[in-house]
Every structure is written in C-alpha cells, then in structure tokens.
Amino acid sequence: MCVGVFAKHDLLIQRISIFNLNLQCRGTMAELRLSETRDLTRIERIGAHTHIRGLGLDSSLEPRAVSEGLVGQLPARKAAGVILQMIKDGRIAGRGVLIAGQPGSGKTAIAMGLAKSLGHETPFAMLSASEIFSFEMSKTEALMQAFRRAIGVRIKEETEVIEGEVVEVQIDRPAVAGAASKTGKLTLKTTEMEACYDMGVKLIEALGKAKVQSGDVIALDKASGKITVLGRSFSRSRDYDAVGPHTKFVQCPDGELQKRKEVVHCVTLHEIDVINSRTQGFLALFTGDTGEIRVEVREQIDTKVAEWREEGKAEVVPGVLFIDEVHMLDVECFSFLNRALENEMAPILVVATNRGHTVIRGTNYRSPHGIPIDLLDRLLIISTQPYSEDDIGKILDIRCLEEDVEMSEEAKVLLTKIGVETSLRYAIHLITSSALACQKRKGRVVEMVDISRVYQLFLDVKRSTQYLMEYQSQYMFNQVLAQEASDPDVNS
C-alpha cells in the first residue's frame, strides 16, 4: 500500500516538474519574442542631439531648468525664444544671429531646439561652413542655394473635393478574367445628404490602395482622383471592441458632398529653381546633382512669386539657415553673406562658432570670432556659458535615458566628475562603451567598475596630449621643442 502511495507521489512530482519546465520554456520564448520585437521596432540611430525636442520654454517664453532635452543655458535659450517668436510672427527676415561660446557649451543644441520648435512648415536648412569648399560649384553658388533652401513658398489653389462618410462600396468583378473591366458604386453621405457615384478602374484601384471601408470619412479630389482617408466616423466607433493607436475618429461632414477647398502646397525657392532650371529638374531633387543655376532663372522665379503674392495665390515664408563653424568661411563668403542679408527675400541667418579673437580666413587680419567687423555688426550675438557640475549630471541622465542605459547612482556621480574634469562630450561617449563593458561581465546595471574600465581604455584630450609629450621622440615629424616638453605650464 505504501509503495503505491510513494509511486503516485513520484509520478505527481514528475508531472509538476514537467509543467514548470514547460512554463519556463514558454516564458523564455516570450522573452525572446519581446526582445526580437523591441529590436525590430527600434531601428533608428541615436545621434548627438536626438534627445532634443525644442527650446524648453513656457508660454511666456521663460526657459525651464530642464525641458525638451535642454538643460541650463537659461539666458541663451530665452534669447533664442525671442528670435523664435519673431520668426513665427513674420516680423524678422534678413537678420543674422551669432551663437558664440566654448566647445561643448550647447550652441548646436540650441540651434536644433530652434529648428524643432519652428515645426515642419518653416524651412530650416543646416550646413557646416567647411562643406562650402567641397561642393562641385562656386562658393557663392553653394551659399545662394543654401539661402533659397531656407525660404519657403506656400502656394494656394482651389480645387473641387468630394468629402463624406463611406456608406457602402460595391465592386462588380467580371465572371471571366479579361472579359471586361471592373466597375462599381460608391455611396457617400453627409449629415444633410447622401449620393451614389459610379466608379471606374482607376478609382477602384485608388480605393484599394487607401484600404477604404465602410465607415471611413474620405476626401476625393475630382481633378487628380487622389483619395485621402481623414479617419473613422464617430458613429462607427463601437463597431470594434479594440482599435489601434493610429485610428483617428472624426465627425461626419456636414453640408453638401461636393465642395471647393483651398489646398496649400509648401515648397522652397530652391526646389522651384531646380525644377525650372532643366527639363527633368524634379529628378535632380532626389539625386542631389542640381549643378549651378543661372541667374536669369532665379530672376524669373522671383518675379513670378512676387506676382503670386500680389494676387494672393502664394505666401513667402522666411525660414532659418544655420551655418555651424562659421569661422571656416573665407572673406569672399563673408562678403556674399553681407550682401545677401540685404535682399528682400532673405532668410534668418543663424551662425555658430567656438573661436575667440582669431584670423579671418583668406586675410592676415584678426577679428573677434574670425568674422569681419562689418558683418559682426549686423548680427545679434547670443553667448553660451560653460555647464556647471549639476547641469552636466542632468545632461548625462537624459543621455542615459536616450541610449537606454541603466546606470547606478554611484556610477553617475563618477561619470559627472569625469565630465567636469575632462569634457561633457567625452563623458557622453563613455555611456554606451560602459554599457558594453557591463554586458561583457553579464551585468544589467552599469557600475563604477565599468566606468573605470572604459576610462582606462579610452583617453581624453588632456591624457592623450600628456602621452604625446612623454613619447614625442618616437613619433614621426615631431615639431615640439624640448623646452615646451619640459615646461609644465605649456603642457597644461
């Protein structure tokens, strides 16, 4: 009797262990599937300024301490907010703004925050000053194209649109393949009327591509046949128990089905230049091989845009042209910028530099920031200050969240001290490398030992310079004098 009881007990234990093993396998498979899904959905690359969402200002243009990815630099962000508001109001054009400060003080970050705050409708063109010398065109032509890339044109036109809620879609397919083309009927309604339209092959294909179904609110352009799905009708909101996050519910249109609507197309002057400069100019917009554009073409386009403005068909939107490392431009480029800012259709020019009193490129004259005095007098100057230790710690916290790295408080304190003693950029570079070191030891949270390991592996500028001074005789083409190598003040 006891033997039978023990046998049943052993069999029960075996079944329980097999059940637990199956649960573990299912849990492991679920974790694998979740990790695979997470890896597939997050394929974007993380850049130096991907964490910036705006300037971090409130409704009264007062900067918050930490907001929208920006930390500190309150006076500079407030000044940028005033410039932003003037751009949105259309009260400023053909002006210049200089953002000057030490390396790593957030000059490019403020410019990127300005671009994000402007939105998609305001053109924002960005380039580095050294790019001007690498284009296969003259320097002034490259600057002119950059200027016109930063000027938008809103072209307005009226078109007839059929807008309503889809009641029913009937498609008649032929019984024999190839015997006749497909035909169908589309029933639309508004709050006041309902109508049925006959459909041809093209309209049926357009409905299929847009995945239109009963209950959708659509807009049909009569001229081009383009179908735009505006959303689902609120009357059909209870058709499904659950809907996706991208499902948008809208009201059923009122009035008549057929309406005249004003459609606005937003393009830049550079795109209009390229399209009109050659036979198939629109293809050059995708290839980037625009070449030099003749002055006559631009003059004709400016005349046409001016006519559209007088007739109310178009509106010119001055955008922003941001030139980073502006001290790399030469005196010819500075002369062109000085003259181009006087044009009536000039954008807002924002430049940044980290140079002090230095030589103007192409001359032997020295000037503040390496910019000629006459151009410097046209610029509104925004100054950035070095980050404090508290600001560096907050920036590193934001970057850890952006790079999806979990770090202990002790490691963050150590990384902040490294950022204060070396540079903020060097400390940011250590975040991902320390996370890889943590994965190497099969840890989940980055600790101080991981920071110390990557700090020993990768040198900062000061330690690298000291190493070069110690072993300068072993390098080729060494030009450091022995007196400089022995003088500690020079090394520091």
Disulfide bonds with the S-S distance in Angstrom:
none
